[in-house]
Structure formats: C-alpha cells, structure tokens
Amino acid sequence: MTTEATADRSRTTDPPALVEQWDTHLRSVDPLRFAGYAVPASEDESVRTGVVSFGGAEAVWIECDASRQTGTMGAVAGERIVRAFNRAAERRLPVVETVASGGARLQEGMLSLLQMARTSSAAARHAAAGQLTAAVLRSPTTGGVYASWASLADLRAAEPGATIGFGGPRVVAQVTGAFPPPTSHTAESAHRHGLVDALTPNGEQWGWLAAAVGARPGPPLTLPQGRPEGPDPTPVPADPYLLLQRSRGARRPSGLEWASWLTDSWVELRGSDPALRAGLATIAGSRAVVVAMDRFAGAGRPALPGPGAFRLAQRAILLADRLRLPVVTLVDTPGADPSPESEAAGVAGEIARTFLAMAELASVSVCLCVGEGGSGGAMALAHTDRFILLQGSVFSVIGPEAGAVILYRDAGRAPELTRALKMTSAELLRRGVVDHVVPENVDAVRGALLDALASATPGERDSRADKATARALLAG
C-alpha cells in the first residue's frame, strides 16, 4: 500500500490523491518464450490500480498508460484489472479509468486474449453490485482494451484528437487494403456517433470523472442558442385544436429546456439521435437519470425520435435501474420517426424495448409531458409511476393529421379529429389516464416533480393503466 498527500488536484492535469496502490508485486511472464520479448518489471507494467480520493470521496482507479509497454494488456495487466473491479465491488466504490492502449499484448498470445473475457466478467460483477464506472479514453485507445472493459464503462469521455478504434489505422490498412479516412478512428467520430459521452481536454478530465461518479456536482445543463427562455406566456386556449397548435409553437419550450430548468447539474449520456437527450443529473441535491425529448433538434421540425433515440433511452433507464436511481422523462413529440430509414433500423422494436425497460424498472419513475405527446413513441417514455401533464400539453393515440388520413383519408379533417380524441390535459385527468395537471410555471412544475419523486411507488405505472382501462370498460 502507498500513502500520499490527500490534496484534491482533480481540476488539474494531475490525478487526485492516490490513497492506496495495489498489486505492485505482480510481474509479467513470458508464456510463449517469445523471441526478443523483455518481460517488464512490475513498475513498468501498462496497468496500475489503487484508490484515489476526490476531496474525501473515494473511487477505485484503473490506469492503462501507453507510455508503458504501449499500454498493452497481458496477464499481469488483466489480473490487476480483475482484482481492482472485485475490490471495488466488495467496498462498494465506483471505478474511474484513464485509458491509453495499443490493445492485446501479442507476445503473450492467447493468454493475453483471455484477459478480454476476464476483465469483462469482472466489470460485470462490479456493475451487478450496483456501482458506477466512468472512463476517459486517451490516445491511442484501440484493440482488446477498447473492445472489453474500457467500452463497458457506464460513462465514457475521450480526449480531443485521440485515436479511438477497435483496429488501429495500420491494422485497418492491412486488412482492408486502405488506410481509414481522417474522419474515422478519432475521438470526434466516436462522439458524433454516440460512442463516447463527452470530449474532455486533458486539464478537465479528472473534473469530468469526479462529476461522472458523483464525487462532486457536474456543471449545469446548457442550452443551445436561440431557445425559449421561459414557459410560453400566451393564454391556454379552450379549443383543443388551437391548444394543439399552441403546444407546437416556436415559443413553447421543449423537453431539453425544462430539463435545464429542473436540474442542478448534468453529466451527458450521449446518443446518436439529437431528438433525445439523457443525463445523470441532480434535482434538489439528489441524483436522478433524466431523459428529455427535444423537438428543436435534428434535421426536421419537429424532430422525431428514431431508433437511436430509443436505444439511448433504454441505456439511461437500465443504468438507473442498476444504480437504483429515479427516472424522470420529459415528453414532447408528435410521434416516432416513421421514415423508411427508421423502419429499416428497427424503430418498432426499439420502442418495444423501451416499454420493457420501463416495465422492469425497480426504481421510481415520473413523466412530465411538456408539449405534445403522440403515439407509441411518446407513450414509451410515459409508462411511468407518475404521469404529469402541463396544463397546455396534449397527449393522443396519434398525431391528428396522420389519424385523419387513416380514418378519413383527408388530413384536412385534423381539427375535427383533434376534438374527437379528447387529448387535452383536463380530459386525460378526468379519465384517469394521467395523475396530475400542473400550471406552466417552473416553480409549480418543480414542486410537482419533487412531490412525485418523494411519494411514488415503483409499479404504480401498471396500476394507473389498469384502473383507467377498468373504468372505461365499466363506463361502456
């Protein structure tokens, strides 16, 4: 064990205080008697592990450093990683990882390859213990390390400009006959495709890791330029069709705006579809997973969530389930993306799996419909223990224009259908479909959300739907 000063240096390029260092006695072997392979000394091994302190909040640290043995993973590196995850599970500590690796250590042959399986199993045991893992990927992060424990981290950041990929560029050229383009195998490409959650320069990496594992609050959620700065101040019309039009208005904030007003801090869980955002957030000082639809994002207006959006929702819900954190969803969409591309990518199955993730969630869940809720794409995120609508929100089995085409073969009859579907918040509350209707005021919405989080019980999502159905059957 090594003891050092406990000063918190998490906002610098240096790591926080190393409280313990583990397994320094382990030394590599040469199982193949590989010609020219110089077995490194213990201190020259690629991986070192131990406990670090973020100003008193402890975490297990796994460091894989490309400056030692090019960061490759052999038997000793794998053993240190496995023991680190096991100890973190026993002590109920999160794991933070700083990773730069050339992959498997070729000179150790299959013994090296086995470490991919061993470290993945160890990461699974740590996850099953309900603990969180966050990783920063530096340059390069490739091969067997990237394709095992490093990619299994719950939250992942990458250093800007870093080479990130399963096969390094030289391997790609050998296998495919051409080097990858400059836009491939980069941190920026991984971020663009939702493979990493953040791009963090060197001086910000330890601060991001501390926020990711909850050792300190993260920054607030920042909104893109030009967004609504507050709730829509216009009167709520009595006519359902005019209400629908208001719910779609440019002045009406979407889910992302409400997420920024209701949360205190935000660590992004990134996906590939900007129509939906997710984050590990704090609400009134407590951690929660927040999933927010954003109708202002994406190529179209309104943005329609596609398969990637629902995959991100599932990831967020499953993480909350494992960590026993509450889930808050903010719904605002006329429906899921019905395009051929979305269909080919399996949007229906992803919606179904989102329903399933919600149905199996063991922690409390609350939905706030802040605008328009339409069809299964909205309902998948509204299958929650408490279902709250803002006063000027609407929720319907289908967007009225599409419904009018189905029923009447005439989209022009959408106003008529809007009124017939009784989609206003007052109607939905009367029929027991939703639990509460709240005024469009930030303080009122925050209060209703906190009350719901405090009083809801997991499983109420099913009982509300059952009661509403039973009431309708009796009325019929």
HUCORGI-V815543 format. One record per residue. N is the residue number from 1. OMEGA is omega in whole degrees, 0 to 359 (* if undefined). NEAR is the number of other ideal C-beta (glycine too) atoms within 10 Angstrom. D_CENTER is the distance of its C-alpha to the mean C-alpha in Angstrom with 2 decimals. Layout:
N	OMEGA	NEAR	D_CENTER
N	OMEGA	NEAR	D_CENTER
//
This chain:
1	178	9	35.20
2	178	11	35.06
3	180	10	35.04
4	177	13	34.48
5	185	7	34.37
6	179	12	31.53
7	181	11	31.07
8	181	18	27.51
9	189	14	27.07
10	179	24	23.28
11	178	13	23.75
12	177	14	25.98
13	180	11	25.84
14	175	11	27.08
15	173	17	25.09
16	185	26	25.46
17	175	20	28.38
18	184	18	28.76
19	178	17	30.04
20	169	17	30.62
21	190	16	30.81
22	166	19	30.95
23	180	18	32.95
24	182	15	34.95
25	183	6	37.80
26	182	16	36.15
27	184	13	37.68
28	177	23	36.99
29	178	12	39.28
30	190	12	40.78
31	182	15	40.64
32	188	14	41.95
33	188	7	44.51
34	183	14	42.98
35	176	6	45.48
36	181	5	44.71
37	177	16	41.69
38	182	11	42.13
39	184	15	40.34
40	172	16	38.52
41	183	9	39.35
42	182	13	36.88
43	179	9	35.99
44	178	13	35.45
45	184	25	32.84
46	186	26	29.55
47	167	28	27.43
48	186	21	28.00
49	178	26	26.30
50	180	21	26.80
51	175	21	25.65
52	181	25	24.81
53	173	20	25.07
54	180	22	23.17
55	179	14	26.05
56	176	9	26.46
57	187	17	22.93
58	174	18	23.06
59	173	26	20.70
60	182	27	21.68
61	170	25	21.76
62	178	27	21.93
63	171	21	23.43
64	192	30	24.23
65	181	17	26.58
66	177	18	28.00
67	176	9	31.13
68	179	18	32.14
69	183	23	32.96
70	177	14	30.66
71	184	25	27.74
72	184	24	28.63
73	173	32	27.87
74	185	27	30.97
75	182	18	32.09
76	178	23	32.11
77	179	30	28.74
78	181	28	27.30
79	178	20	29.24
80	180	25	28.05
81	180	28	24.37
82	180	20	25.03
83	180	16	26.99
84	178	28	24.39
85	180	29	21.67
86	179	15	24.40
87	178	19	25.56
88	177	28	22.13
89	181	21	21.80
90	182	11	25.36
91	182	12	24.97
92	179	10	21.59
93	172	20	20.21
94	177	21	16.87
95	171	29	17.18
96	185	30	16.88
97	168	26	17.77
98	195	18	19.60
99	166	28	20.33
100	190	25	22.96
101	171	27	24.59
102	176	22	26.94
103	181	24	25.90
104	177	26	28.28
105	188	29	31.64
106	183	16	34.01
107	177	21	37.07
108	172	26	35.94
109	184	14	35.51
110	177	9	33.99
111	176	16	33.68
112	182	22	31.03
113	178	16	29.24
114	183	14	29.19
115	174	27	27.02
116	180	19	24.02
117	183	11	24.45
118	182	18	25.34
119	177	27	22.45
120	177	17	19.94
121	179	14	21.75
122	177	25	21.73
123	178	26	17.96
124	178	14	17.81
125	178	15	20.32
126	178	26	18.44
127	180	20	15.29
128	176	10	17.79
129	177	16	19.17
130	183	12	16.06
131	187	22	15.31
132	177	24	12.45
133	177	25	12.68
134	184	25	11.95
135	167	27	13.84
136	180	28	15.60
137	180	31	17.14
138	186	23	20.59
139	351	16	23.32
140	167	23	23.91
141	188	31	21.18
142	167	26	22.51
143	189	24	23.88
144	176	23	23.64
145	179	31	21.56
146	183	23	18.83
147	176	17	19.16
148	192	24	18.91
149	183	32	17.64
150	179	28	16.16
151	179	18	13.68
152	177	19	12.85
153	181	24	11.35
154	176	23	8.09
155	185	25	7.53
156	172	26	9.94
157	178	25	12.20
158	178	28	15.42
159	180	23	18.82
160	179	13	20.08
161	183	12	22.64
162	171	22	21.82
163	182	19	22.77
164	177	27	19.80
165	179	22	20.55
166	176	15	21.73
167	175	18	25.28
168	183	18	26.76
169	180	16	28.71
170	177	9	32.02
171	178	15	30.87
172	181	17	29.61
173	181	13	33.02
174	185	11	34.92
175	187	9	33.19
176	182	10	32.92
177	180	7	35.87
178	175	8	34.07
179	177	13	31.85
180	178	17	28.41
181	182	9	28.38
182	181	9	27.39
183	180	9	24.18
184	174	14	22.97
185	179	21	21.86
186	175	20	20.63
187	181	24	17.70
188	177	15	17.83
189	179	18	17.77
190	179	23	14.76
191	181	19	12.90
192	182	14	14.45
193	176	12	13.36
194	180	17	9.64
195	171	19	10.63
196	188	28	10.00
197	184	26	7.85
198	169	20	11.17
199	186	19	14.91
200	174	21	16.76
201	187	11	20.57
202	184	12	22.44
203	182	11	23.48
204	190	18	20.01
205	181	23	18.34
206	174	25	19.43
207	178	18	18.52
208	180	23	14.90
209	180	29	14.98
210	179	24	16.69
211	183	23	14.22
212	182	28	11.21
213	175	24	13.24
214	178	21	14.68
215	174	24	18.07
216	181	16	18.40
217	174	16	16.83
218	177	21	14.78
219	175	12	16.07
220	175	14	15.96
221	179	22	13.99
222	182	8	16.49
223	173	17	17.52
224	179	10	19.12
225	173	5	22.90
226	181	8	24.90
227	174	13	22.69
228	184	16	24.44
229	179	10	25.20
230	177	12	25.70
231	180	21	26.14
232	184	18	28.56
233	183	7	32.04
234	181	12	33.93
235	177	8	35.56
236	183	17	34.00
237	179	13	36.44
238	182	9	38.05
239	183	13	38.14
240	182	22	35.06
241	176	17	35.09
242	176	13	35.35
243	177	20	32.50
244	180	25	30.37
245	178	14	31.33
246	181	21	30.46
247	180	25	26.96
248	188	15	26.48
249	181	12	28.19
250	181	9	27.20
251	184	12	27.77
252	180	22	25.36
253	178	26	21.95
254	184	25	18.85
255	183	28	15.63
256	177	25	14.34
257	180	25	17.69
258	177	26	17.63
259	181	28	14.24
260	181	17	15.97
261	185	18	19.08
262	182	23	17.77
263	179	22	15.52
264	178	15	17.06
265	189	19	14.39
266	170	23	10.92
267	190	23	8.70
268	164	18	6.47
269	191	24	3.03
270	174	23	5.65
271	184	24	7.23
272	184	15	10.98
273	183	23	12.07
274	178	19	12.51
275	179	29	13.63
276	177	30	10.26
277	179	25	7.91
278	180	27	5.11
279	166	23	5.54
280	189	29	7.24
281	168	27	10.57
282	178	20	14.19
283	183	19	16.52
284	175	13	20.17
285	180	8	19.46
286	182	13	17.28
287	177	17	13.64
288	172	23	11.49
289	183	26	8.10
290	177	28	8.71
291	188	28	8.25
292	172	28	10.92
293	182	32	13.11
294	185	26	15.04
295	179	25	18.40
296	185	21	19.56
297	175	21	17.23
298	185	18	17.98
299	184	8	21.46
300	175	11	22.91
301	0	11	23.64
302	176	22	22.22
303	180	22	19.06
304	182	25	18.61
305	178	33	15.28
306	183	25	15.80
307	180	22	14.64
308	179	21	11.75
309	181	34	10.44
310	174	30	10.95
311	177	20	9.44
312	177	24	5.97
313	179	29	7.14
314	179	21	8.40
315	182	19	5.69
316	182	25	4.38
317	180	25	8.20
318	176	16	9.27
319	178	19	7.71
320	180	26	9.42
321	182	20	12.36
322	181	17	12.89
323	182	18	12.80
324	176	12	14.77
325	175	21	12.92
326	178	24	13.64
327	174	27	11.54
328	177	27	12.64
329	179	30	12.54
330	190	27	14.46
331	175	28	16.33
332	178	32	18.44
333	173	28	19.42
334	179	24	22.73
335	179	21	21.10
336	179	25	19.16
337	181	23	20.34
338	186	14	23.58
339	177	13	24.53
340	180	7	25.98
341	178	10	23.20
342	179	20	20.59
343	181	13	23.02
344	180	9	23.57
345	171	15	19.88
346	183	15	19.87
347	181	24	18.43
348	179	14	20.40
349	180	11	19.09
350	174	24	15.43
351	179	23	16.39
352	181	14	18.29
353	174	18	15.56
354	172	28	13.40
355	182	17	16.59
356	179	14	16.94
357	177	21	13.61
358	182	24	14.67
359	183	11	18.19
360	183	10	17.48
361	182	23	15.33
362	179	10	17.54
363	184	18	16.44
364	178	25	17.31
365	180	29	15.73
366	175	24	16.98
367	170	29	16.97
368	172	28	18.52
369	188	28	20.01
370	180	30	20.76
371	179	31	22.55
372	172	28	23.17
373	183	28	21.82
374	168	27	23.11
375	184	20	23.32
376	179	16	20.95
377	175	27	18.09
378	184	26	18.16
379	180	21	19.35
380	179	24	16.47
381	177	31	14.38
382	178	21	17.63
383	190	21	18.42
384	182	25	17.95
385	173	26	20.44
386	185	24	21.40
387	186	28	21.62
388	175	24	22.71
389	167	27	24.04
390	187	27	25.12
391	182	15	28.82
392	180	23	28.70
393	175	28	25.97
394	176	28	26.81
395	188	26	25.40
396	177	24	27.11
397	181	13	27.38
398	171	19	27.41
399	186	23	27.82
400	179	27	31.57
401	178	16	32.46
402	179	17	31.16
403	179	21	32.67
404	177	20	35.98
405	180	17	36.10
406	187	9	35.60
407	189	14	38.10
408	187	13	40.60
409	184	8	39.97
410	180	11	40.05
411	180	14	37.04
412	179	10	39.56
413	179	17	39.64
414	178	19	36.05
415	179	17	37.49
416	182	15	39.54
417	178	25	36.69
418	180	25	34.44
419	183	15	37.14
420	184	13	37.74
421	176	18	34.14
422	187	15	34.16
423	181	26	30.61
424	181	26	31.07
425	180	23	29.51
426	179	13	32.98
427	182	15	33.62
428	176	23	30.37
429	181	16	31.00
430	182	11	34.57
431	176	13	33.60
432	179	15	31.13
433	178	22	28.14
434	184	23	26.31
435	186	20	26.82
436	170	14	27.31
437	184	18	28.02
438	177	19	27.62
439	182	13	29.18
440	183	19	27.30
441	187	14	27.36
442	181	14	24.58
443	180	9	26.37
444	180	14	27.06
445	178	20	23.51
446	179	17	22.22
447	179	12	25.03
448	179	21	24.34
449	180	23	20.65
450	177	15	21.72
451	181	15	24.53
452	180	24	22.37
453	182	20	19.93
454	189	11	23.10
455	183	11	25.13
456	178	19	23.03
457	177	10	23.30
458	182	15	20.95
459	177	13	22.78
460	178	18	24.16
461	180	23	22.07
462	183	12	24.65
463	178	11	27.69
464	180	19	27.29
465	179	14	27.13
466	181	10	30.04
467	179	12	32.12
468	178	15	31.67
469	179	12	32.72
470	178	11	35.66
471	180	13	36.79
472	180	12	36.85
473	179	8	38.82
474	179	7	41.32
475	181	7	41.78
476	*	5	42.48
//
